[in-house]
Amino acid sequence: MISFGKAFYNVGFWVRETGQALDRLGCRLQGNYVFQEQLSRHRPLMNLYDKVPNVAKDVFVAPSASLVGDVKVGQGSSIWYGCILRGHSAVLHGCTIEDEAFVGMGATLLDGVVVEKNAMVAAGALVRQNARIPTGEVWGGNPAKFLRKLTDEEIAFFPQSASNYSDLAEAHSIENAKSLDITEAEKIMHNGLPERIDEGSPELLSSEADTKST
């Protein structure tokens, strides 16, 4: 016998689908006179490949926070507004970043800065206005200054790093393009697992594979 929770879920799903269908019909009838706004569906918890945020049940995660991929948050913790748990948070303001350059996490680049190809700005650096960071150099500090030359091995890794970020961007794009119904179904599936099974467990990986195949 179907449970009340499942029945309510199905009714709610039908009502939302009907409303969305009516909205699409109205847009078509209005033709060129309608403004279609793309709504942002912010997801505080987001999977990436087989990596799922592992969050204890009593943790507060603010609606505007983002936990992506292999993140574990223990009991009694809280993640506040605007926090991002995965890294980066660089600020690029009116500057130029050439191909295969690298900007570290939390760095700030002000107006007119140029980071040449195969140059690197270290994490947390503040690069002043109109500074130019030449090819093959690492700059860091506040204010940022020359620290050292990059090794040949480090420079050779830059194209691979760029390719890795390109692949990650594609994965994020696919994940963010999922419909609300799919993300809600995944949330229900993960919340239903006993005691938040760790990311590397066979049960979770099997569930993830089943979800991706549907």
C-alpha positions as CSV (number, residue, x, y, z in Angstrom):
1,M,0.0,0.0,0.0
2,I,1.3,3.4,-1.0
3,S,2.4,5.6,2.0
4,F,0.8,9.0,2.7
5,G,4.2,10.6,2.2
6,K,4.6,9.1,-1.3
7,A,1.0,10.1,-2.2
8,F,1.6,13.7,-1.1
9,Y,4.8,13.8,-3.1
10,N,3.1,12.5,-6.2
11,V,0.2,15.0,-5.9
12,G,2.7,17.9,-5.3
13,F,4.7,16.7,-8.4
14,W,1.6,16.7,-10.5
15,V,0.5,20.2,-9.4
16,R,3.9,21.6,-10.1
17,E,4.1,20.0,-13.5
18,T,0.6,21.3,-14.4
19,G,1.6,24.8,-13.3
20,Q,4.8,24.7,-15.4
21,A,2.9,23.4,-18.4
22,L,0.4,26.3,-18.1
23,D,3.2,28.8,-17.8
24,R,4.9,27.4,-20.9
25,L,1.5,27.6,-22.8
26,G,1.0,31.2,-21.7
27,C,4.5,32.1,-22.9
28,R,3.8,30.6,-26.3
29,L,0.5,32.5,-26.5
30,Q,2.2,35.8,-25.6
31,G,4.9,35.2,-28.3
32,N,7.4,38.0,-28.5
33,Y,5.7,40.1,-25.9
34,V,6.8,37.9,-23.0
35,F,10.0,38.3,-21.0
36,Q,11.3,34.9,-20.0
37,E,13.5,35.0,-16.9
38,Q,16.0,32.3,-16.3
39,L,15.5,31.4,-12.6
40,S,18.6,30.5,-10.5
41,R,18.1,27.2,-8.7
42,H,20.8,27.5,-6.1
43,R,21.8,24.2,-4.6
44,P,23.6,24.4,-1.3
45,L,24.7,20.7,-1.7
46,M,25.9,19.6,-5.1
47,N,27.4,16.3,-6.2
48,L,30.4,16.1,-8.6
49,Y,31.0,12.7,-10.3
50,D,30.9,10.2,-7.5
51,K,31.7,12.7,-4.8
52,V,28.8,13.7,-2.6
53,P,28.9,16.2,0.3
54,N,28.8,14.4,3.6
55,V,27.0,16.6,6.1
56,A,26.0,15.5,9.6
57,K,22.3,15.7,10.3
58,D,22.4,18.6,12.9
59,V,24.5,20.9,10.7
60,F,23.1,24.2,9.6
61,V,23.9,25.1,6.0
62,A,22.7,28.6,5.0
63,P,20.6,28.8,1.8
64,S,23.3,30.9,0.0
65,A,26.2,28.6,0.9
66,S,27.7,26.1,-1.5
67,L,29.1,22.7,-0.7
68,V,30.4,20.9,-3.8
69,G,31.9,17.4,-4.2
70,D,34.2,15.8,-1.7
71,V,33.3,17.9,1.4
72,K,32.7,16.5,4.9
73,V,31.1,18.6,7.6
74,G,31.0,17.1,11.1
75,Q,28.4,17.2,13.9
76,G,27.8,20.6,15.5
77,S,29.2,22.6,12.6
78,S,27.5,25.4,10.8
79,I,28.1,26.8,7.3
80,W,27.1,30.4,7.0
81,Y,25.8,32.7,4.2
82,G,27.9,33.0,1.1
83,C,30.5,30.4,2.2
84,I,31.9,28.1,-0.5
85,L,33.4,24.8,0.5
86,R,35.6,23.7,-2.4
87,G,38.1,26.6,-2.8
88,H,38.9,29.5,-5.2
89,S,37.1,32.8,-4.4
90,A,39.6,34.9,-6.4
91,V,38.6,38.5,-7.2
92,L,39.5,39.7,-10.7
93,H,38.7,43.3,-11.3
94,G,39.4,45.0,-14.6
95,C,42.5,42.9,-15.3
96,T,43.8,40.6,-18.0
97,I,44.6,36.9,-17.5
98,E,46.4,35.4,-20.5
99,D,46.2,31.8,-21.6
100,E,47.6,29.1,-19.3
101,A,48.2,31.5,-16.5
102,F,47.3,30.5,-12.9
103,V,45.6,32.6,-10.2
104,G,45.6,31.0,-6.7
105,M,42.7,30.8,-4.2
106,G,41.6,34.0,-2.6
107,A,43.9,36.2,-4.7
108,T,42.8,39.8,-5.6
109,L,43.8,41.4,-8.9
110,L,43.0,45.1,-9.3
111,D,42.4,47.3,-12.4
112,G,45.0,47.1,-15.1
113,V,46.8,44.0,-13.9
114,V,48.2,41.7,-16.6
115,V,49.2,38.1,-15.8
116,E,51.2,36.8,-18.7
117,K,51.0,33.3,-20.1
118,N,52.6,30.7,-17.8
119,A,52.8,33.2,-14.9
120,M,51.4,32.5,-11.5
121,V,49.7,34.5,-8.7
122,A,50.0,32.8,-5.3
123,A,47.0,32.1,-3.1
124,G,45.9,35.2,-1.0
125,A,48.0,37.7,-3.0
126,L,46.9,41.3,-3.6
127,V,48.2,42.5,-6.9
128,R,48.2,46.3,-7.2
129,Q,46.8,48.3,-10.1
130,N,48.6,48.1,-13.5
131,A,51.1,45.5,-12.3
132,R,52.4,43.1,-14.9
133,I,53.4,39.6,-13.9
134,P,55.9,38.3,-16.5
135,T,55.9,34.8,-18.0
136,G,57.6,32.2,-15.8
137,E,57.3,34.1,-12.5
138,V,55.5,33.5,-9.2
139,W,54.2,36.6,-7.4
140,G,52.7,36.6,-3.9
141,G,52.1,38.6,-0.8
142,N,50.2,41.8,0.1
143,P,51.1,43.8,-1.9
144,A,52.2,41.1,-4.3
145,K,55.8,41.0,-5.4
146,F,58.2,38.7,-7.3
147,L,58.9,35.5,-5.3
148,R,60.7,33.1,-7.6
149,K,60.9,31.7,-11.1
150,L,58.7,28.7,-12.0
151,T,60.5,25.5,-12.7
152,D,60.3,23.8,-16.1
153,E,58.1,21.1,-14.6
154,E,55.7,23.6,-13.2
155,I,55.3,25.4,-16.5
156,A,54.8,22.1,-18.3
157,F,51.9,21.3,-15.9
158,F,50.0,24.5,-16.8
159,P,48.4,23.1,-20.0
160,Q,47.3,20.0,-18.1
161,S,45.9,22.1,-15.3
162,A,43.9,24.1,-17.8
163,S,42.5,20.9,-19.3
164,N,41.6,19.6,-15.9
165,Y,39.6,22.8,-15.2
166,S,37.9,22.5,-18.6
167,D,36.8,19.0,-17.7
168,L,35.6,20.1,-14.3
169,A,33.7,23.0,-15.8
170,E,31.9,20.6,-18.1
171,A,31.0,18.3,-15.2
172,H,29.6,21.3,-13.2
173,S,27.6,22.5,-16.3
174,I,26.0,19.0,-16.6
175,E,25.2,18.9,-12.9
176,N,23.7,22.4,-12.8
177,A,21.6,21.6,-15.9
178,K,19.7,18.8,-14.1
179,S,16.0,19.4,-13.7
180,L,14.5,20.2,-10.3
181,D,12.8,16.8,-10.3
182,I,16.1,14.9,-10.8
183,T,17.9,16.9,-8.1
184,E,15.0,16.4,-5.7
185,A,14.9,12.7,-6.3
186,E,18.7,12.5,-5.7
187,K,18.2,14.4,-2.5
188,I,15.5,12.0,-1.3
189,M,17.7,9.1,-2.2
190,H,20.7,10.4,-0.3
191,N,18.7,11.5,2.7
192,G,17.2,8.0,2.9
193,L,20.5,6.3,3.1
194,P,21.3,5.0,6.7
195,E,23.5,7.5,8.7
196,R,24.9,9.3,5.6
197,I,27.0,6.5,4.1
198,D,30.6,7.7,3.4
199,E,31.3,8.7,-0.2
200,G,33.6,5.8,-1.0
201,S,31.2,3.1,0.1
202,P,30.0,0.5,-2.5
203,E,26.3,1.2,-1.6
204,L,26.6,4.9,-2.4
205,L,28.6,4.4,-5.6
206,S,26.0,1.8,-6.8
207,S,23.2,4.2,-6.1
208,E,25.0,7.0,-7.9
209,A,25.5,4.7,-10.9
210,D,21.8,3.8,-11.0
211,T,20.8,7.5,-10.8
212,K,23.1,8.4,-13.7
213,S,21.8,5.6,-15.9
214,T,18.2,6.7,-15.7
